[in-house]
Amino acid sequence: MKSDSSAYCNCFEVLGNRLRIDLINELMRTPHSVSELALLLDAEQSRVSHSLDALRKCGFVEARREGKKMIYTVPAGFAKKVKERGIFAALEMHYASHAGECWRCEE
């Protein structure tokens, strides 16, 4: 079992990527599919898909199926925390409730 500091580093490592931060920002506005996000952010679909998977494993985004597409969104609780307290306070609270999940965030 990893130490708390190691799990904490894994969560921040997942967020230490500009595309992933851009994905979170876009998904806080409105849900999107991978292809929509790739177009909006001018990024390769495979890179967007890989980044969304890493964010999903740590609980930063959620996915639901609509027909053949997966639609991604930021969990309402996380988005609310960001709006109320700012990104760093929201990340601290998110980590406190998802530490076990973040241990799986290694790429």
C-alpha positions in Angstrom: 0.0 0.0 0.0 1.4 3.4 -0.9 1.8 6.2 1.5 -0.6 9.2 1.5 2.1 11.4 0.0 2.6 9.0 -2.8 -1.2 8.8 -3.5 -1.3 12.6 -3.3 1.5 12.9 -5.9 -0.3 10.5 -8.2 -3.5 12.7 -8.2 -1.4 15.8 -8.9 0.6 14.0 -11.6 -2.7 13.3 -13.4 -3.5 17.0 -13.3 0.0 18.0 -14.3 -0.9 18.0 -17.9 -2.3 21.1 -19.8 -4.7 19.0 -21.9 -6.2 17.4 -18.8 -6.7 20.8 -17.1 -8.3 22.1 -20.4 -10.6 19.0 -20.4 -11.8 19.7 -16.9 -12.4 23.3 -17.6 -14.4 22.5 -20.8 -16.4 19.7 -19.0 -17.2 22.1 -16.2 -19.1 24.2 -18.8 -21.0 21.3 -20.5 -20.8 17.5 -21.1 -19.0 16.4 -24.3 -18.0 13.3 -26.2 -14.3 12.5 -27.0 -14.7 13.6 -30.6 -16.3 16.9 -29.5 -13.5 17.6 -27.0 -10.8 16.7 -29.6 -12.4 19.2 -32.0 -12.8 22.0 -29.3 -9.3 21.6 -28.0 -7.6 20.9 -31.3 -6.1 17.6 -29.9 -5.8 14.1 -31.2 -8.8 11.9 -30.2 -6.5 9.2 -28.8 -4.8 11.7 -26.6 -8.1 13.1 -25.4 -9.4 9.6 -24.7 -6.3 8.6 -22.8 -6.4 11.8 -20.7 -10.1 11.3 -19.9 -9.4 7.7 -18.8 -6.8 8.9 -16.4 -9.1 11.7 -15.1 -12.0 9.2 -14.7 -9.9 6.7 -12.7 -9.2 9.5 -10.2 -12.8 10.7 -10.0 -12.2 14.0 -11.7 -14.6 13.2 -14.6 -17.5 10.8 -15.0 -18.8 9.0 -18.1 -22.2 7.8 -19.3 -23.2 6.1 -22.5 -25.5 7.8 -25.0 -26.0 5.4 -27.9 -22.6 4.6 -29.2 -20.9 7.6 -27.6 -19.5 8.1 -24.1 -20.4 11.5 -22.7 -18.0 12.9 -20.1 -18.7 15.5 -17.4 -17.2 16.8 -14.2 -19.0 15.4 -11.1 -21.5 18.0 -9.8 -19.9 17.9 -6.3 -16.4 18.6 -7.6 -17.6 21.4 -9.9 -19.6 23.0 -7.0 -16.5 22.9 -4.7 -14.4 24.6 -7.4 -16.9 27.4 -7.8 -17.4 27.9 -4.1 -13.8 27.5 -2.7 -11.4 27.5 -5.7 -9.5 24.8 -7.4 -6.9 24.1 -4.7 -9.5 23.7 -1.9 -11.6 21.6 -4.2 -8.6 19.4 -5.0 -7.8 19.0 -1.3 -11.3 17.9 -0.5 -11.4 15.6 -3.6 -8.2 14.0 -2.5 -9.5 13.4 1.0 -12.6 11.5 -0.3 -10.9 9.7 -3.3 -7.4 8.8 -2.0 -7.9 5.1 -2.5 -9.0 5.7 -6.1 -6.0 7.9 -6.8 -3.6 5.1 -6.0 -4.7 3.6 -9.3 -3.9 6.7 -11.3 -0.4 5.7 -12.4 0.0 5.6 -16.2 
